[in-house]
Amino acid sequence: MCLGIPGQIVAITDEGRLMALAEVSGVRREVNVACIADGPLAGLIGEWALIHVGFAMSRIDALEAEKTLEALRDLGEAQEALAAMAEGQRALEGRG
């Protein structure tokens, strides 16, 4: 299963190599935009895309990006709660 993380294209870094800078949850990283390029690359600036292993895989709208980011945040919080519960159980059992 692949998990794409929403990122917003903020700049084109190398037009010849189809590379752009995407902001993913406050972190900027270079990604390949070959899968979503359908015209001048400058038209991608401000667009949202699902980012997976350094590639912008597909365009998404801002609402879908926000819903996905919210779901990912919720999953992270659930994972933290589960880890805390497991740690508490280990402590109760004397394995902490």
Stockholm file with secondary structure:
# STOCKHOLM 1.0

chainA/1-96         MCLGIPGQIVAITDEGRLMALAEVSGVRREVNVACIADGPLAGLIGEWALIHVGFAMSRIDALEAEKTLEALRDLGEAQEALAAMAEGQRALEGRG
#=GR chainA/1-96 SS CCCCEEEEEEEEEETTTTEEEEEETTEEEEEECTTTCCSCGGGGTTCEEEEETTEEEEEECHHHHHHHHHHHHHHHHHHHHHHHHHHHHHHHTTCC
#=GC SS_cons        CCCCEEEEEEEEEETTTTEEEEEETTEEEEEECTTTCCSCGGGGTTCEEEEETTEEEEEECHHHHHHHHHHHHHHHHHHHHHHHHHHHHHHHTTCC
//
